[in-house]
Every structure is written in structure tokens, then in C-alpha cells.
Amino acid sequence: MSLYKKGTCSYCDDKNKTLRPSPFMADTKAMMCEHCWNETKKEYAASNGEYIPYFDSDKDEYEKLKNSKQNNKKLSEVIKEIEDKEGVDNY
């Protein structure tokens, strides 16, 4: 499943929206529009302090990965570049 796509939101049924997979692990096939995402983010933060990232939080990494696929770059190379950028330790 791709990170972003156009379609109908699984939560509000609005059509022709930019969607991304639901932040809820139980909703493995659900796609959520930005409006529903932001409302869920506010509700979770207010109710129990759980953090849901911004709707576009992984967009740059996704676009980079998508473009690298087109350039025949190996996934492991792209992951290494992202980790190096973020300073992630490899154990």
C-alpha cells in the first residue's frame, strides 16, 4: 500500500481526497483524509495525550523513496540515506 493516494476517505466518505493509511494499527486497510487525520490528532491529544504525527510528516521520505524506485536505487540505500540524515544508530 502506498503512503498517499487519491480516493474516498474511509472515515468521512469524502471523495477525491488525498489520503494516507489510518494511524490506527487495527485499521490496516482504512485510508484517512487530512481533515479526519487532524481531528483525530486533536481528539487523541486532548483525551489521553497520545501523539499522532502531522498528516504530511512522512511525505518527503515517501517521495524520495518513490523517486528512488524510478531511478533503480536499492531500498537499502534509500533507508541508509534517511537514517544518516536523521542520525539514527544502526545496531
Secondary structure, 3 states (H helix, E strand, C coil): CCCCEEECCCCCCCCCEEEEECCCCCCCCCEEEHHHHHHHHHHHHHHHCCCCCCCCCCHHHHHHHHHHHHCCCCHHHHHHHHHHHHCCCCC
